[in-house]
Amino acid sequence: LSAAGLSGLIGAPLGGFLTDKRGARTTAIIAGCVSAIGLALIPLALSSLFSDVLGDGAIVEVNGIELSAAAASFSALVILWSIGAAAQGPALTAVAQELAPPGAEAKSLALPRASGDGTYIIAPFTLGLVADKYSSAAPGVECAAAGAMIALGALALTTLGGTPESKPTS
């Protein structure tokens, strides 16, 4: 899953490009939805559905390492989540810049970073509680919970804060 970290090298420039072409809020919403879908589908990838449908044998071979259907689909979904999360970064910074009141630009640009840092403190604890309570029923349920929270954040971007963005000029 080291590829998930490297996928940020795809997601961040893609997010910057889309922010410039389609607008910050639109890009943040789309990237958030992609990220949410990636996480929300992880319990499905970890379920027996993939091995029941595709069989127990290896379906993918990478550098001599065989991956089962569950491992391949889990890996693909984690990479999808990572690309979406990385693409959302430039868009959220641009949204903060658009909504910044005059004279408070630096504080506004620090907010997405501080919020992200806070999330990395709170989310593992919260998702650990979800995993402890529900993972025996559905492995990966904590990922689905995180995906739901990301989807709520993307939805909030459609309804909260400031005026709708102006269409970028090409």
MODELLER restraints for C-alpha pairs under 7 A, 6 or more apart:
rsr = mdl.restraints
at = mdl.atoms
rsr.add(forms.Gaussian(group=physical.xy_distance, feature=features.Distance(at['CA:1:A'], at['CA:75:A']), mean=6.52, stdev=0.5))
rsr.add(forms.Gaussian(group=physical.xy_distance, feature=features.Distance(at['CA:3:A'], at['CA:79:A']), mean=6.85, stdev=0.5))
rsr.add(forms.Gaussian(group=physical.xy_distance, feature=features.Distance(at['CA:4:A'], at['CA:78:A']), mean=6.38, stdev=0.5))
rsr.add(forms.Gaussian(group=physical.xy_distance, feature=features.Distance(at['CA:4:A'], at['CA:79:A']), mean=4.78, stdev=0.5))
rsr.add(forms.Gaussian(group=physical.xy_distance, feature=features.Distance(at['CA:4:A'], at['CA:82:A']), mean=5.64, stdev=0.5))
rsr.add(forms.Gaussian(group=physical.xy_distance, feature=features.Distance(at['CA:7:A'], at['CA:79:A']), mean=6.43, stdev=0.5))
rsr.add(forms.Gaussian(group=physical.xy_distance, feature=features.Distance(at['CA:7:A'], at['CA:82:A']), mean=6.26, stdev=0.5))
rsr.add(forms.Gaussian(group=physical.xy_distance, feature=features.Distance(at['CA:7:A'], at['CA:83:A']), mean=5.58, stdev=0.5))
rsr.add(forms.Gaussian(group=physical.xy_distance, feature=features.Distance(at['CA:8:A'], at['CA:82:A']), mean=6.36, stdev=0.5))
rsr.add(forms.Gaussian(group=physical.xy_distance, feature=features.Distance(at['CA:8:A'], at['CA:83:A']), mean=5.65, stdev=0.5))
rsr.add(forms.Gaussian(group=physical.xy_distance, feature=features.Distance(at['CA:8:A'], at['CA:86:A']), mean=5.12, stdev=0.5))
rsr.add(forms.Gaussian(group=physical.xy_distance, feature=features.Distance(at['CA:10:A'], at['CA:83:A']), mean=6.56, stdev=0.5))
rsr.add(forms.Gaussian(group=physical.xy_distance, feature=features.Distance(at['CA:11:A'], at['CA:83:A']), mean=4.28, stdev=0.5))
rsr.add(forms.Gaussian(group=physical.xy_distance, feature=features.Distance(at['CA:11:A'], at['CA:84:A']), mean=6.29, stdev=0.5))
rsr.add(forms.Gaussian(group=physical.xy_distance, feature=features.Distance(at['CA:11:A'], at['CA:86:A']), mean=4.74, stdev=0.5))
rsr.add(forms.Gaussian(group=physical.xy_distance, feature=features.Distance(at['CA:11:A'], at['CA:87:A']), mean=4.36, stdev=0.5))
rsr.add(forms.Gaussian(group=physical.xy_distance, feature=features.Distance(at['CA:12:A'], at['CA:86:A']), mean=4.81, stdev=0.5))
rsr.add(forms.Gaussian(group=physical.xy_distance, feature=features.Distance(at['CA:12:A'], at['CA:87:A']), mean=4.51, stdev=0.5))
rsr.add(forms.Gaussian(group=physical.xy_distance, feature=features.Distance(at['CA:12:A'], at['CA:89:A']), mean=6.81, stdev=0.5))
rsr.add(forms.Gaussian(group=physical.xy_distance, feature=features.Distance(at['CA:12:A'], at['CA:90:A']), mean=6.72, stdev=0.5))
rsr.add(forms.Gaussian(group=physical.xy_distance, feature=features.Distance(at['CA:14:A'], at['CA:87:A']), mean=5.95, stdev=0.5))
rsr.add(forms.Gaussian(group=physical.xy_distance, feature=features.Distance(at['CA:15:A'], at['CA:27:A']), mean=6.77, stdev=0.5))
rsr.add(forms.Gaussian(group=physical.xy_distance, feature=features.Distance(at['CA:15:A'], at['CA:87:A']), mean=3.77, stdev=0.5))
rsr.add(forms.Gaussian(group=physical.xy_distance, feature=features.Distance(at['CA:15:A'], at['CA:88:A']), mean=6.02, stdev=0.5))
rsr.add(forms.Gaussian(group=physical.xy_distance, feature=features.Distance(at['CA:15:A'], at['CA:90:A']), mean=5.97, stdev=0.5))
rsr.add(forms.Gaussian(group=physical.xy_distance, feature=features.Distance(at['CA:15:A'], at['CA:91:A']), mean=6.36, stdev=0.5))
rsr.add(forms.Gaussian(group=physical.xy_distance, feature=features.Distance(at['CA:16:A'], at['CA:90:A']), mean=5.47, stdev=0.5))
rsr.add(forms.Gaussian(group=physical.xy_distance, feature=features.Distance(at['CA:16:A'], at['CA:91:A']), mean=6.72, stdev=0.5))
rsr.add(forms.Gaussian(group=physical.xy_distance, feature=features.Distance(at['CA:18:A'], at['CA:27:A']), mean=6.03, stdev=0.5))
rsr.add(forms.Gaussian(group=physical.xy_distance, feature=features.Distance(at['CA:19:A'], at['CA:27:A']), mean=5.56, stdev=0.5))
rsr.add(forms.Gaussian(group=physical.xy_distance, feature=features.Distance(at['CA:19:A'], at['CA:91:A']), mean=5.63, stdev=0.5))
rsr.add(forms.Gaussian(group=physical.xy_distance, feature=features.Distance(at['CA:20:A'], at['CA:168:A']), mean=6.66, stdev=0.5))
rsr.add(forms.Gaussian(group=physical.xy_distance, feature=features.Distance(at['CA:21:A'], at['CA:168:A']), mean=6.24, stdev=0.5))
rsr.add(forms.Gaussian(group=physical.xy_distance, feature=features.Distance(at['CA:21:A'], at['CA:170:A']), mean=6.98, stdev=0.5))
rsr.add(forms.Gaussian(group=physical.xy_distance, feature=features.Distance(at['CA:22:A'], at['CA:168:A']), mean=6.45, stdev=0.5))
rsr.add(forms.Gaussian(group=physical.xy_distance, feature=features.Distance(at['CA:23:A'], at['CA:165:A']), mean=6.93, stdev=0.5))
rsr.add(forms.Gaussian(group=physical.xy_distance, feature=features.Distance(at['CA:23:A'], at['CA:167:A']), mean=6.40, stdev=0.5))
rsr.add(forms.Gaussian(group=physical.xy_distance, feature=features.Distance(at['CA:23:A'], at['CA:168:A']), mean=5.93, stdev=0.5))
rsr.add(forms.Gaussian(group=physical.xy_distance, feature=features.Distance(at['CA:24:A'], at['CA:91:A']), mean=4.61, stdev=0.5))
rsr.add(forms.Gaussian(group=physical.xy_distance, feature=features.Distance(at['CA:24:A'], at['CA:92:A']), mean=6.81, stdev=0.5))
rsr.add(forms.Gaussian(group=physical.xy_distance, feature=features.Distance(at['CA:24:A'], at['CA:94:A']), mean=5.62, stdev=0.5))
rsr.add(forms.Gaussian(group=physical.xy_distance, feature=features.Distance(at['CA:24:A'], at['CA:95:A']), mean=5.47, stdev=0.5))
rsr.add(forms.Gaussian(group=physical.xy_distance, feature=features.Distance(at['CA:25:A'], at['CA:91:A']), mean=6.65, stdev=0.5))
rsr.add(forms.Gaussian(group=physical.xy_distance, feature=features.Distance(at['CA:25:A'], at['CA:95:A']), mean=6.01, stdev=0.5))
rsr.add(forms.Gaussian(group=physical.xy_distance, feature=features.Distance(at['CA:25:A'], at['CA:157:A']), mean=6.86, stdev=0.5))
rsr.add(forms.Gaussian(group=physical.xy_distance, feature=features.Distance(at['CA:25:A'], at['CA:165:A']), mean=6.87, stdev=0.5))
rsr.add(forms.Gaussian(group=physical.xy_distance, feature=features.Distance(at['CA:27:A'], at['CA:88:A']), mean=6.90, stdev=0.5))
rsr.add(forms.Gaussian(group=physical.xy_distance, feature=features.Distance(at['CA:27:A'], at['CA:91:A']), mean=5.92, stdev=0.5))
rsr.add(forms.Gaussian(group=physical.xy_distance, feature=features.Distance(at['CA:28:A'], at['CA:88:A']), mean=4.96, stdev=0.5))
rsr.add(forms.Gaussian(group=physical.xy_distance, feature=features.Distance(at['CA:28:A'], at['CA:91:A']), mean=5.10, stdev=0.5))
rsr.add(forms.Gaussian(group=physical.xy_distance, feature=features.Distance(at['CA:28:A'], at['CA:92:A']), mean=6.00, stdev=0.5))
rsr.add(forms.Gaussian(group=physical.xy_distance, feature=features.Distance(at['CA:29:A'], at['CA:154:A']), mean=4.78, stdev=0.5))
rsr.add(forms.Gaussian(group=physical.xy_distance, feature=features.Distance(at['CA:29:A'], at['CA:157:A']), mean=6.62, stdev=0.5))
rsr.add(forms.Gaussian(group=physical.xy_distance, feature=features.Distance(at['CA:31:A'], at['CA:84:A']), mean=4.61, stdev=0.5))
rsr.add(forms.Gaussian(group=physical.xy_distance, feature=features.Distance(at['CA:31:A'], at['CA:85:A']), mean=6.60, stdev=0.5))
rsr.add(forms.Gaussian(group=physical.xy_distance, feature=features.Distance(at['CA:31:A'], at['CA:87:A']), mean=5.86, stdev=0.5))
rsr.add(forms.Gaussian(group=physical.xy_distance, feature=features.Distance(at['CA:31:A'], at['CA:88:A']), mean=5.20, stdev=0.5))
rsr.add(forms.Gaussian(group=physical.xy_distance, feature=features.Distance(at['CA:32:A'], at['CA:84:A']), mean=6.19, stdev=0.5))
rsr.add(forms.Gaussian(group=physical.xy_distance, feature=features.Distance(at['CA:32:A'], at['CA:85:A']), mean=6.69, stdev=0.5))
rsr.add(forms.Gaussian(group=physical.xy_distance, feature=features.Distance(at['CA:32:A'], at['CA:88:A']), mean=6.36, stdev=0.5))
rsr.add(forms.Gaussian(group=physical.xy_distance, feature=features.Distance(at['CA:32:A'], at['CA:150:A']), mean=6.20, stdev=0.5))
rsr.add(forms.Gaussian(group=physical.xy_distance, feature=features.Distance(at['CA:32:A'], at['CA:151:A']), mean=6.41, stdev=0.5))
rsr.add(forms.Gaussian(group=physical.xy_distance, feature=features.Distance(at['CA:32:A'], at['CA:154:A']), mean=5.43, stdev=0.5))
rsr.add(forms.Gaussian(group=physical.xy_distance, feature=features.Distance(at['CA:33:A'], at['CA:151:A']), mean=5.81, stdev=0.5))
rsr.add(forms.Gaussian(group=physical.xy_distance, feature=features.Distance(at['CA:33:A'], at['CA:154:A']), mean=6.59, stdev=0.5))
rsr.add(forms.Gaussian(group=physical.xy_distance, feature=features.Distance(at['CA:34:A'], at['CA:81:A']), mean=6.59, stdev=0.5))
rsr.add(forms.Gaussian(group=physical.xy_distance, feature=features.Distance(at['CA:34:A'], at['CA:84:A']), mean=5.25, stdev=0.5))
rsr.add(forms.Gaussian(group=physical.xy_distance, feature=features.Distance(at['CA:35:A'], at['CA:80:A']), mean=6.52, stdev=0.5))
rsr.add(forms.Gaussian(group=physical.xy_distance, feature=features.Distance(at['CA:35:A'], at['CA:81:A']), mean=4.06, stdev=0.5))
rsr.add(forms.Gaussian(group=physical.xy_distance, feature=features.Distance(at['CA:35:A'], at['CA:82:A']), mean=6.80, stdev=0.5))
rsr.add(forms.Gaussian(group=physical.xy_distance, feature=features.Distance(at['CA:35:A'], at['CA:84:A']), mean=4.41, stdev=0.5))
rsr.add(forms.Gaussian(group=physical.xy_distance, feature=features.Distance(at['CA:35:A'], at['CA:85:A']), mean=5.62, stdev=0.5))
rsr.add(forms.Gaussian(group=physical.xy_distance, feature=features.Distance(at['CA:36:A'], at['CA:81:A']), mean=6.83, stdev=0.5))
rsr.add(forms.Gaussian(group=physical.xy_distance, feature=features.Distance(at['CA:36:A'], at['CA:147:A']), mean=4.02, stdev=0.5))
rsr.add(forms.Gaussian(group=physical.xy_distance, feature=features.Distance(at['CA:36:A'], at['CA:148:A']), mean=6.43, stdev=0.5))
rsr.add(forms.Gaussian(group=physical.xy_distance, feature=features.Distance(at['CA:36:A'], at['CA:150:A']), mean=5.41, stdev=0.5))
rsr.add(forms.Gaussian(group=physical.xy_distance, feature=features.Distance(at['CA:36:A'], at['CA:151:A']), mean=5.48, stdev=0.5))
rsr.add(forms.Gaussian(group=physical.xy_distance, feature=features.Distance(at['CA:37:A'], at['CA:147:A']), mean=6.47, stdev=0.5))
rsr.add(forms.Gaussian(group=physical.xy_distance, feature=features.Distance(at['CA:38:A'], at['CA:77:A']), mean=4.71, stdev=0.5))
rsr.add(forms.Gaussian(group=physical.xy_distance, feature=features.Distance(at['CA:38:A'], at['CA:78:A']), mean=6.29, stdev=0.5))
rsr.add(forms.Gaussian(group=physical.xy_distance, feature=features.Distance(at['CA:38:A'], at['CA:80:A']), mean=5.41, stdev=0.5))
rsr.add(forms.Gaussian(group=physical.xy_distance, feature=features.Distance(at['CA:38:A'], at['CA:81:A']), mean=4.60, stdev=0.5))
rsr.add(forms.Gaussian(group=physical.xy_distance, feature=features.Distance(at['CA:39:A'], at['CA:77:A']), mean=6.73, stdev=0.5))
rsr.add(forms.Gaussian(group=physical.xy_distance, feature=features.Distance(at['CA:39:A'], at['CA:78:A']), mean=6.92, stdev=0.5))
rsr.add(forms.Gaussian(group=physical.xy_distance, feature=features.Distance(at['CA:39:A'], at['CA:81:A']), mean=6.07, stdev=0.5))
rsr.add(forms.Gaussian(group=physical.xy_distance, feature=features.Distance(at['CA:39:A'], at['CA:143:A']), mean=5.15, stdev=0.5))
rsr.add(forms.Gaussian(group=physical.xy_distance, feature=features.Distance(at['CA:39:A'], at['CA:144:A']), mean=5.54, stdev=0.5))
rsr.add(forms.Gaussian(group=physical.xy_distance, feature=features.Distance(at['CA:39:A'], at['CA:146:A']), mean=6.82, stdev=0.5))
rsr.add(forms.Gaussian(group=physical.xy_distance, feature=features.Distance(at['CA:39:A'], at['CA:147:A']), mean=4.85, stdev=0.5))
rsr.add(forms.Gaussian(group=physical.xy_distance, feature=features.Distance(at['CA:40:A'], at['CA:143:A']), mean=6.07, stdev=0.5))
rsr.add(forms.Gaussian(group=physical.xy_distance, feature=features.Distance(at['CA:40:A'], at['CA:144:A']), mean=3.84, stdev=0.5))
rsr.add(forms.Gaussian(group=physical.xy_distance, feature=features.Distance(at['CA:40:A'], at['CA:147:A']), mean=4.79, stdev=0.5))
rsr.add(forms.Gaussian(group=physical.xy_distance, feature=features.Distance(at['CA:40:A'], at['CA:148:A']), mean=6.81, stdev=0.5))
rsr.add(forms.Gaussian(group=physical.xy_distance, feature=features.Distance(at['CA:41:A'], at['CA:144:A']), mean=6.71, stdev=0.5))
rsr.add(forms.Gaussian(group=physical.xy_distance, feature=features.Distance(at['CA:42:A'], at['CA:74:A']), mean=6.01, stdev=0.5))
rsr.add(forms.Gaussian(group=physical.xy_distance, feature=features.Distance(at['CA:42:A'], at['CA:77:A']), mean=6.57, stdev=0.5))
rsr.add(forms.Gaussian(group=physical.xy_distance, feature=features.Distance(at['CA:42:A'], at['CA:140:A']), mean=5.96, stdev=0.5))
rsr.add(forms.Gaussian(group=physical.xy_distance, feature=features.Distance(at['CA:42:A'], at['CA:143:A']), mean=6.48, stdev=0.5))
rsr.add(forms.Gaussian(group=physical.xy_distance, feature=features.Distance(at['CA:42:A'], at['CA:144:A']), mean=6.78, stdev=0.5))
rsr.add(forms.Gaussian(group=physical.xy_distance, feature=features.Distance(at['CA:43:A'], at['CA:138:A']), mean=6.46, stdev=0.5))
rsr.add(forms.Gaussian(group=physical.xy_distance, feature=features.Distance(at['CA:43:A'], at['CA:139:A']), mean=5.72, stdev=0.5))
rsr.add(forms.Gaussian(group=physical.xy_distance, feature=features.Distance(at['CA:43:A'], at['CA:140:A']), mean=4.54, stdev=0.5))
rsr.add(forms.Gaussian(group=physical.xy_distance, feature=features.Distance(at['CA:43:A'], at['CA:141:A']), mean=5.82, stdev=0.5))
rsr.add(forms.Gaussian(group=physical.xy_distance, feature=features.Distance(at['CA:43:A'], at['CA:144:A']), mean=6.82, stdev=0.5))
rsr.add(forms.Gaussian(group=physical.xy_distance, feature=features.Distance(at['CA:45:A'], at['CA:70:A']), mean=5.30, stdev=0.5))
rsr.add(forms.Gaussian(group=physical.xy_distance, feature=features.Distance(at['CA:45:A'], at['CA:73:A']), mean=5.63, stdev=0.5))
rsr.add(forms.Gaussian(group=physical.xy_distance, feature=features.Distance(at['CA:45:A'], at['CA:74:A']), mean=5.45, stdev=0.5))
rsr.add(forms.Gaussian(group=physical.xy_distance, feature=features.Distance(at['CA:46:A'], at['CA:70:A']), mean=5.58, stdev=0.5))
rsr.add(forms.Gaussian(group=physical.xy_distance, feature=features.Distance(at['CA:46:A'], at['CA:74:A']), mean=6.82, stdev=0.5))
rsr.add(forms.Gaussian(group=physical.xy_distance, feature=features.Distance(at['CA:46:A'], at['CA:139:A']), mean=6.41, stdev=0.5))
rsr.add(forms.Gaussian(group=physical.xy_distance, feature=features.Distance(at['CA:46:A'], at['CA:140:A']), mean=6.90, stdev=0.5))
rsr.add(forms.Gaussian(group=physical.xy_distance, feature=features.Distance(at['CA:50:A'], at['CA:69:A']), mean=5.77, stdev=0.5))
rsr.add(forms.Gaussian(group=physical.xy_distance, feature=features.Distance(at['CA:50:A'], at['CA:70:A']), mean=5.92, stdev=0.5))
rsr.add(forms.Gaussian(group=physical.xy_distance, feature=features.Distance(at['CA:51:A'], at['CA:69:A']), mean=6.04, stdev=0.5))
rsr.add(forms.Gaussian(group=physical.xy_distance, feature=features.Distance(at['CA:51:A'], at['CA:70:A']), mean=6.71, stdev=0.5))
rsr.add(forms.Gaussian(group=physical.xy_distance, feature=features.Distance(at['CA:54:A'], at['CA:69:A']), mean=6.76, stdev=0.5))
rsr.add(forms.Gaussian(group=physical.xy_distance, feature=features.Distance(at['CA:56:A'], at['CA:68:A']), mean=6.74, stdev=0.5))
rsr.add(forms.Gaussian(group=physical.xy_distance, feature=features.Distance(at['CA:57:A'], at['CA:68:A']), mean=6.19, stdev=0.5))
rsr.add(forms.Gaussian(group=physical.xy_distance, feature=features.Distance(at['CA:58:A'], at['CA:66:A']), mean=5.45, stdev=0.5))
rsr.add(forms.Gaussian(group=physical.xy_distance, feature=features.Distance(at['CA:58:A'], at['CA:67:A']), mean=5.18, stdev=0.5))
rsr.add(forms.Gaussian(group=physical.xy_distance, feature=features.Distance(at['CA:58:A'], at['CA:68:A']), mean=4.44, stdev=0.5))
rsr.add(forms.Gaussian(group=physical.xy_distance, feature=features.Distance(at['CA:58:A'], at['CA:69:A']), mean=6.73, stdev=0.5))
rsr.add(forms.Gaussian(group=physical.xy_distance, feature=features.Distance(at['CA:59:A'], at['CA:67:A']), mean=6.23, stdev=0.5))
rsr.add(forms.Gaussian(group=physical.xy_distance, feature=features.Distance(at['CA:59:A'], at['CA:68:A']), mean=5.70, stdev=0.5))
rsr.add(forms.Gaussian(group=physical.xy_distance, feature=features.Distance(at['CA:59:A'], at['CA:69:A']), mean=5.87, stdev=0.5))
rsr.add(forms.Gaussian(group=physical.xy_distance, feature=features.Distance(at['CA:60:A'], at['CA:66:A']), mean=5.77, stdev=0.5))
rsr.add(forms.Gaussian(group=physical.xy_distance, feature=features.Distance(at['CA:60:A'], at['CA:67:A']), mean=5.20, stdev=0.5))
rsr.add(forms.Gaussian(group=physical.xy_distance, feature=features.Distance(at['CA:60:A'], at['CA:68:A']), mean=6.91, stdev=0.5))
rsr.add(forms.Gaussian(group=physical.xy_distance, feature=features.Distance(at['CA:60:A'], at['CA:72:A']), mean=6.89, stdev=0.5))
rsr.add(forms.Gaussian(group=physical.xy_distance, feature=features.Distance(at['CA:61:A'], at['CA:67:A']), mean=6.07, stdev=0.5))
rsr.add(forms.Gaussian(group=physical.xy_distance, feature=features.Distance(at['CA:92:A'], at['CA:112:A']), mean=6.51, stdev=0.5))
rsr.add(forms.Gaussian(group=physical.xy_distance, feature=features.Distance(at['CA:93:A'], at['CA:109:A']), mean=6.06, stdev=0.5))
rsr.add(forms.Gaussian(group=physical.xy_distance, feature=features.Distance(at['CA:93:A'], at['CA:112:A']), mean=6.26, stdev=0.5))
rsr.add(forms.Gaussian(group=physical.xy_distance, feature=features.Distance(at['CA:96:A'], at['CA:108:A']), mean=5.59, stdev=0.5))
rsr.add(forms.Gaussian(group=physical.xy_distance, feature=features.Distance(at['CA:96:A'], at['CA:109:A']), mean=5.73, stdev=0.5))
rsr.add(forms.Gaussian(group=physical.xy_distance, feature=features.Distance(at['CA:97:A'], at['CA:105:A']), mean=6.41, stdev=0.5))
rsr.add(forms.Gaussian(group=physical.xy_distance, feature=features.Distance(at['CA:97:A'], at['CA:108:A']), mean=6.51, stdev=0.5))
rsr.add(forms.Gaussian(group=physical.xy_distance, feature=features.Distance(at['CA:97:A'], at['CA:109:A']), mean=6.09, stdev=0.5))
rsr.add(forms.Gaussian(group=physical.xy_distance, feature=features.Distance(at['CA:99:A'], at['CA:162:A']), mean=6.15, stdev=0.5))
rsr.add(forms.Gaussian(group=physical.xy_distance, feature=features.Distance(at['CA:100:A'], at['CA:108:A']), mean=5.56, stdev=0.5))
rsr.add(forms.Gaussian(group=physical.xy_distance, feature=features.Distance(at['CA:127:A'], at['CA:142:A']), mean=5.34, stdev=0.5))
rsr.add(forms.Gaussian(group=physical.xy_distance, feature=features.Distance(at['CA:130:A'], at['CA:142:A']), mean=5.64, stdev=0.5))
rsr.add(forms.Gaussian(group=physical.xy_distance, feature=features.Distance(at['CA:131:A'], at['CA:141:A']), mean=6.58, stdev=0.5))
rsr.add(forms.Gaussian(group=physical.xy_distance, feature=features.Distance(at['CA:131:A'], at['CA:142:A']), mean=5.33, stdev=0.5))
rsr.add(forms.Gaussian(group=physical.xy_distance, feature=features.Distance(at['CA:134:A'], at['CA:141:A']), mean=6.77, stdev=0.5))
rsr.add(forms.Gaussian(group=physical.xy_distance, feature=features.Distance(at['CA:135:A'], at['CA:141:A']), mean=5.83, stdev=0.5))
